[in-house]
Amino acid sequence: MAGHLLRAGHALTVFNRSRPAVEELAAQGAAPAASVAEAVAGAEVVFTMLPDAPDVRAVAAQAFGAARPGTLLIDMSTIAPAAARELAAEAAERGLAMLDAPVSGGDVGAREATLSIMVGGAAADVERARPLLELLGTTITHVGPAGAGQVVKACNQIVVALIFQAVSEALVLGSKAGVAPELILDVLGGGMAANRIMEMRRRNFLEHDFAPGFKTRLHAKDLAIVLEEARALAVPLPATALAAQALAALQAAGRGEQDDSALLSLVEEGARHRIGEPADAPG
């Protein structure tokens, strides 16, 4: 994503806790920084993308102190809506503007600049950010005030988790009944069950390649946010709770660094069947 900004001609100063990413961007023309404060000093716009709310708070504490008045901060992390609202309020108190702008589209969307970006914050700040966000994604939607972007991302993560689980269950059922899994995906992809996950993760499912596009431990964190928000709003989410337990099972098995498509393996283990391999006749 930073590379897209560079290639569009924007001057970029970058900081990351691990240095290889900084060195890679420096080789493309970015200015490397030794700290958050150094990266933020003098910037008109500051982007952050971090694993969870504690990380965002820690970076924001440094960024708020180093940013000049009027700086626009765009946090593209996935965190709790309440945390996003609190950070936006603190930014405003310091004469700064802040948007929560989480994304959907995974590693492919990031590489191809086809992300869907859901933005919470003031309309004027969203319009200020839009030319930059359009370099990163194809769907830029202002969904409401501060925190609203994170609410929509929570909704997104419900649907994504349930689709991964549903596709996994469908593949194992069909394969154990003797139908080739690639044909199952072909048929589902041509009807009402079509979805981008089957399109983007087809090879992962069929080849049991669970190298991460999005890590299960991060999706588990996201569903924890979802369920916390649901409890606060008194919204029962039984299917989401089951998906959260499946992701927790992968973490407990030491597989938190694998892709969401690894949910397939849990269904296979329960069915004692690996898709694509011969199975005993049903019944």
Legacy VTK file of the C-alpha trace (Angstrom):
# vtk DataFile Version 3.0
C-alpha trace
ASCII
DATASET POLYDATA
POINTS 283 float
0.000 0.000 0.000
2.856 2.370 0.787
4.339 1.480 -2.581
1.202 2.665 -4.364
1.567 6.071 -2.703
5.217 6.251 -3.715
4.524 5.313 -7.311
1.891 8.044 -7.480
4.643 10.568 -6.707
3.973 11.285 -3.032
6.897 11.988 -0.729
6.809 9.281 1.923
8.599 8.883 5.239
8.206 5.399 6.703
8.674 3.683 10.025
8.075 0.073 11.032
9.062 -1.939 14.075
10.857 -4.476 11.873
13.383 -2.965 9.497
13.078 -5.106 6.323
9.846 -3.377 5.299
11.455 0.030 5.838
14.514 -0.962 3.807
12.349 -2.267 0.974
10.436 1.009 0.754
13.611 3.053 1.116
14.948 1.265 -1.949
11.860 2.496 -3.799
12.438 6.106 -2.780
10.858 6.474 0.663
12.718 8.264 3.442
13.382 5.882 6.352
12.642 7.114 9.871
14.135 5.867 13.120
10.991 6.497 15.174
7.292 7.261 14.960
7.963 10.878 15.909
10.524 11.277 13.135
8.133 9.771 10.589
5.281 12.063 11.629
7.173 15.352 12.000
6.187 17.711 9.198
3.758 15.292 7.561
0.467 16.505 6.117
-1.102 13.038 6.316
-0.128 10.087 8.518
-1.194 6.499 7.776
-1.053 3.748 10.374
-1.840 0.050 10.019
-1.231 -2.054 13.122
-2.416 -5.351 14.633
-4.664 -4.208 17.486
-5.871 -1.302 19.621
-2.956 -1.339 22.106
-0.530 -0.959 19.194
-2.561 1.885 17.710
-2.748 3.660 21.069
1.010 3.346 21.578
1.793 4.748 18.133
-0.879 7.444 18.396
0.590 8.647 21.694
3.858 9.335 19.885
2.250 10.640 16.701
-0.032 13.084 18.514
2.950 14.655 20.205
4.973 15.017 17.015
2.286 16.021 14.509
1.800 19.655 13.606
-1.692 21.202 13.986
-4.017 20.296 11.124
-2.327 16.974 10.356
-4.722 14.267 9.154
-4.201 10.838 10.700
-5.731 7.845 8.910
-5.733 4.626 10.914
-6.305 1.608 8.673
-5.994 -0.945 11.458
-8.912 -3.080 12.620
-9.717 -2.149 16.207
-12.777 -1.772 18.434
-15.151 1.050 17.422
-14.953 2.511 20.930
-11.168 2.752 20.676
-11.438 4.505 17.315
-13.883 7.040 18.755
-11.644 7.723 21.745
-8.587 8.257 19.567
-10.480 10.591 17.225
-11.662 12.656 20.196
-8.137 12.910 21.575
-6.802 13.912 18.168
-9.409 16.676 17.914
-8.423 18.018 21.326
-4.868 18.406 19.990
-5.938 20.239 16.832
-5.547 17.141 14.639
-8.030 15.257 12.451
-8.396 11.481 12.525
-10.216 8.906 10.421
-10.737 5.211 11.033
-10.392 3.535 7.631
-10.096 -0.249 7.924
-9.910 -2.275 4.732
-11.170 -5.477 3.176
-9.646 -7.341 0.277
-6.724 -9.154 1.851
-3.198 -9.366 0.536
-4.395 -9.495 -3.072
-6.414 -6.311 -2.699
-3.467 -4.552 -1.077
-1.074 -5.545 -3.873
-3.505 -4.724 -6.676
-4.925 -1.546 -5.074
-8.444 -2.988 -5.189
-9.241 -2.745 -1.478
-12.633 -1.815 -0.128
-12.074 0.960 2.420
-14.768 1.875 4.949
-14.177 5.275 6.511
-15.455 6.806 9.721
-14.963 10.482 10.531
-15.936 14.000 9.490
-17.046 14.387 5.866
-14.515 17.153 5.150
-11.656 14.986 6.408
-12.838 12.041 4.304
-12.840 14.210 1.177
-9.358 15.421 2.032
-8.210 11.823 2.304
-10.101 10.492 -0.718
-7.438 11.158 -3.409
-4.944 9.160 -1.355
-7.385 6.389 -0.488
-8.279 6.021 -4.161
-4.660 5.026 -4.794
-5.154 2.088 -2.408
-8.636 0.831 -3.196
-11.520 0.850 -5.648
-14.376 1.200 -3.155
-14.030 4.167 -0.790
-17.157 4.607 1.331
-17.788 7.188 4.046
-19.961 5.165 6.417
-20.485 7.668 9.244
-18.781 9.478 12.127
-15.685 8.344 14.020
-15.866 4.634 14.797
-18.329 3.830 12.017
-15.566 2.475 9.799
-14.712 -0.036 12.501
-18.374 -0.996 12.906
-18.619 -1.835 9.209
-15.316 -3.709 9.337
-16.764 -5.802 12.178
-19.736 -6.600 9.943
-17.339 -7.503 7.134
-15.390 -9.876 9.345
-18.555 -11.716 10.346
-19.402 -12.442 6.734
-15.838 -13.370 5.746
-15.452 -15.836 8.625
-18.786 -17.496 7.930
-18.048 -17.830 4.210
-14.702 -19.516 4.911
-16.468 -21.900 7.284
-19.345 -22.537 4.866
-17.068 -23.199 1.884
-14.973 -25.552 4.008
-18.028 -27.528 5.111
-19.423 -27.688 1.571
-16.142 -28.949 0.136
-15.713 -31.678 2.730
-19.319 -32.873 2.454
-19.228 -32.955 -1.336
-15.789 -34.523 -1.565
-16.572 -37.265 0.934
-19.681 -38.008 -1.112
-17.423 -38.546 -4.130
-17.602 -35.258 -6.054
-14.369 -33.557 -7.138
-13.835 -30.401 -5.028
-12.822 -28.287 -8.014
-16.188 -29.108 -9.650
-18.000 -28.115 -6.459
-16.275 -24.734 -6.573
-17.058 -24.344 -10.274
-20.755 -24.922 -9.688
-21.017 -22.806 -6.545
-19.154 -19.992 -8.276
-21.768 -19.871 -11.039
-24.821 -19.560 -8.827
-26.244 -17.847 -5.767
-23.404 -19.158 -3.596
-20.735 -17.321 -5.607
-18.353 -15.219 -3.537
-14.911 -13.633 -3.837
-13.391 -15.908 -1.199
-13.887 -18.943 -3.425
-12.378 -16.975 -6.293
-9.372 -15.623 -4.401
-8.673 -18.665 -2.221
-9.628 -21.431 -4.661
-6.050 -22.673 -4.983
-5.518 -22.522 -1.207
-8.505 -24.770 -0.592
-7.710 -27.246 -3.373
-3.976 -27.478 -2.653
-4.224 -27.224 1.139
-1.881 -24.237 0.972
-2.572 -22.271 4.121
0.207 -19.696 3.750
-1.389 -16.548 5.132
-3.160 -13.952 3.125
-4.822 -13.013 6.415
-3.766 -14.809 9.578
-6.292 -16.748 11.617
-5.029 -15.174 14.863
-5.881 -11.724 13.514
-9.321 -12.843 12.393
-9.862 -14.363 15.831
-8.985 -10.959 17.311
-11.465 -9.309 14.955
-14.275 -11.657 15.953
-13.524 -10.953 19.608
-14.156 -7.289 18.780
-17.364 -8.265 16.979
-18.684 -10.298 19.907
-17.788 -7.570 22.405
-19.698 -5.037 20.329
-22.607 -7.465 19.976
-22.825 -7.940 23.734
-22.825 -4.194 24.273
-25.675 -3.778 21.785
-27.598 -6.911 22.873
-27.345 -8.494 19.419
-27.144 -12.312 19.450
-24.624 -13.660 16.900
-24.688 -17.458 17.300
-23.060 -18.336 13.972
-20.300 -15.786 14.549
-19.620 -17.280 17.980
-19.182 -20.721 16.394
-16.783 -19.316 13.795
-14.831 -17.620 16.583
-14.502 -20.977 18.345
-13.227 -22.604 15.146
-10.577 -19.917 14.784
-9.705 -20.345 18.465
-9.219 -24.063 17.840
-6.684 -23.294 15.121
-4.845 -20.965 17.484
-4.848 -23.578 20.240
-3.300 -26.021 17.776
-0.456 -23.572 17.097
-1.823 -22.587 13.690
-2.602 -18.950 14.309
-0.197 -17.855 11.566
-2.081 -19.796 8.878
-4.630 -18.406 6.446
-8.371 -18.459 7.139
-8.663 -21.242 4.565
-7.094 -23.498 7.211
-10.626 -23.774 8.613
-10.981 -26.435 5.933
-8.581 -28.674 7.830
-10.728 -28.557 10.969
-13.754 -29.765 9.034
-11.624 -32.446 7.362
-10.371 -33.674 10.721
-13.902 -33.935 12.049
-15.039 -35.810 8.952
-11.863 -37.936 8.731
-11.627 -37.024 5.089
-9.187 -34.895 3.086
-10.836 -33.274 0.089
-9.750 -34.631 -3.252
-8.854 -38.033 -1.874
-10.946 -41.197 -2.350
-13.644 -41.774 0.236
-15.761 -44.743 1.179
-19.162 -44.801 -0.469
-21.726 -42.805 1.526
-24.052 -44.721 3.817
LINES 1 284
283 0 1 2 3 4 5 6 7 8 9 10 11 12 13 14 15 16 17 18 19 20 21 22 23 24 25 26 27 28 29 30 31 32 33 34 35 36 37 38 39 40 41 42 43 44 45 46 47 48 49 50 51 52 53 54 55 56 57 58 59 60 61 62 63 64 65 66 67 68 69 70 71 72 73 74 75 76 77 78 79 80 81 82 83 84 85 86 87 88 89 90 91 92 93 94 95 96 97 98 99 100 101 102 103 104 105 106 107 108 109 110 111 112 113 114 115 116 117 118 119 120 121 122 123 124 125 126 127 128 129 130 131 132 133 134 135 136 137 138 139 140 141 142 143 144 145 146 147 148 149 150 151 152 153 154 155 156 157 158 159 160 161 162 163 164 165 166 167 168 169 170 171 172 173 174 175 176 177 178 179 180 181 182 183 184 185 186 187 188 189 190 191 192 193 194 195 196 197 198 199 200 201 202 203 204 205 206 207 208 209 210 211 212 213 214 215 216 217 218 219 220 221 222 223 224 225 226 227 228 229 230 231 232 233 234 235 236 237 238 239 240 241 242 243 244 245 246 247 248 249 250 251 252 253 254 255 256 257 258 259 260 261 262 263 264 265 266 267 268 269 270 271 272 273 274 275 276 277 278 279 280 281 282
